[in-house]
Amino acid sequence: MSYPYTFFRPDQIEKLRLRVAKILSEKRMKHVLGVEQMAFRLGLLFFWGDDESMNILSAAALLHDVTKEYSVAEQLNIMKN
């Protein structure tokens, strides 16, 4: 698949992984890394050779629970800003 611009480079994915690890509990981070692994495995089936799509899958997996441990008030504040 071709995108008009680059979403995530591998070095950005690593930085994102480290940043998310600072936000989440150890238990939640373990779950998120498991989701990233599964996304990678599924990506190999559907996007073989498409590094851009694979990086997007990794980013989505890493971010999918990033506010899970926030209070409702914190989540609403993020949406407002």
C-alpha positions as a Markdown table, in Angstrom:
| # | Residue | x | y | z |
|---|---|---|---|---|
| 1 | Met | 0.0 | 0.0 | 0.0 |
| 2 | Ser | 1.3 | 3.5 | -0.8 |
| 3 | Tyr | 0.8 | 6.4 | 1.5 |
| 4 | Pro | 1.3 | 10.1 | 0.5 |
| 5 | Tyr | 3.8 | 10.5 | 3.4 |
| 6 | Thr | 5.7 | 8.5 | 6.0 |
| 7 | Phe | 3.7 | 7.7 | 9.2 |
| 8 | Phe | 6.3 | 6.1 | 11.4 |
| 9 | Arg | 10.0 | 5.2 | 10.9 |
| 10 | Pro | 11.4 | 2.3 | 12.9 |
| 11 | Asp | 13.3 | 4.6 | 15.2 |
| 12 | Gln | 10.1 | 6.5 | 16.0 |
| 13 | Ile | 8.4 | 3.2 | 16.9 |
| 14 | Glu | 11.2 | 2.5 | 19.4 |
| 15 | Lys | 10.8 | 5.9 | 20.9 |
| 16 | Leu | 7.1 | 5.4 | 21.1 |
| 17 | Arg | 7.6 | 2.1 | 22.8 |
| 18 | Leu | 9.8 | 3.7 | 25.4 |
| 19 | Arg | 7.5 | 6.6 | 26.0 |
| 20 | Val | 4.4 | 4.3 | 26.4 |
| 21 | Ala | 6.4 | 2.2 | 28.9 |
| 22 | Lys | 6.8 | 5.3 | 31.1 |
| 23 | Ile | 3.1 | 5.8 | 31.1 |
| 24 | Leu | 1.7 | 2.3 | 31.6 |
| 25 | Ser | 2.0 | -0.1 | 34.5 |
| 26 | Glu | 4.2 | -3.1 | 34.0 |
| 27 | Lys | 1.2 | -5.4 | 33.7 |
| 28 | Arg | -0.5 | -3.1 | 31.1 |
| 29 | Met | 2.8 | -2.7 | 29.2 |
| 30 | Lys | 3.2 | -6.5 | 29.0 |
| 31 | His | -0.3 | -6.7 | 27.5 |
| 32 | Val | 0.4 | -3.9 | 25.0 |
| 33 | Leu | 3.7 | -5.6 | 23.9 |
| 34 | Gly | 1.7 | -8.8 | 23.4 |
| 35 | Val | -0.8 | -7.0 | 21.2 |
| 36 | Glu | 2.1 | -5.5 | 19.2 |
| 37 | Gln | 3.5 | -9.0 | 18.7 |
| 38 | Met | 0.1 | -10.2 | 17.4 |
| 39 | Ala | -0.3 | -7.2 | 15.2 |
| 40 | Phe | 3.1 | -7.9 | 13.7 |
| 41 | Arg | 2.2 | -11.6 | 13.1 |
| 42 | Leu | -1.1 | -10.6 | 11.4 |
| 43 | Gly | 0.7 | -7.9 | 9.5 |
| 44 | Leu | 3.1 | -10.5 | 8.0 |
| 45 | Leu | 0.0 | -12.3 | 6.6 |
| 46 | Phe | -1.6 | -9.2 | 5.1 |
| 47 | Phe | 1.2 | -6.7 | 4.5 |
| 48 | Trp | 4.2 | -8.8 | 3.7 |
| 49 | Gly | 7.0 | -6.5 | 2.5 |
| 50 | Asp | 5.1 | -3.3 | 3.3 |
| 51 | Asp | 7.2 | -1.8 | 6.1 |
| 52 | Glu | 5.0 | 1.3 | 6.3 |
| 53 | Ser | 1.9 | -0.6 | 7.1 |
| 54 | Met | 3.8 | -2.8 | 9.6 |
| 55 | Asn | 5.0 | 0.3 | 11.4 |
| 56 | Ile | 1.5 | 1.7 | 11.5 |
| 57 | Leu | 0.3 | -1.6 | 13.0 |
| 58 | Ser | 3.0 | -1.4 | 15.7 |
| 59 | Ala | 2.1 | 2.2 | 16.5 |
| 60 | Ala | -1.6 | 1.4 | 16.8 |
| 61 | Ala | -0.9 | -1.6 | 19.0 |
| 62 | Leu | 1.4 | 0.5 | 21.3 |
| 63 | Leu | -1.2 | 3.3 | 21.6 |
| 64 | His | -4.4 | 1.3 | 21.9 |
| 65 | Asp | -4.4 | 1.3 | 25.8 |
| 66 | Val | -2.4 | 4.4 | 26.4 |
| 67 | Thr | -5.1 | 6.1 | 28.5 |
| 68 | Lys | -6.6 | 2.9 | 29.9 |
| 69 | Glu | -5.3 | 3.5 | 33.4 |
| 70 | Tyr | -6.3 | 7.2 | 33.4 |
| 71 | Ser | -9.4 | 8.4 | 35.3 |
| 72 | Val | -12.4 | 9.4 | 33.3 |
| 73 | Ala | -11.7 | 13.0 | 34.2 |
| 74 | Glu | -8.1 | 12.7 | 32.8 |
| 75 | Gln | -9.4 | 11.1 | 29.6 |
| 76 | Leu | -12.0 | 13.9 | 29.1 |
| 77 | Asn | -9.3 | 16.5 | 29.7 |
| 78 | Ile | -7.2 | 15.0 | 27.0 |
| 79 | Met | -10.1 | 15.1 | 24.6 |
| 80 | Lys | -10.9 | 18.7 | 25.4 |
| 81 | Asn | -7.3 | 19.8 | 24.8 |
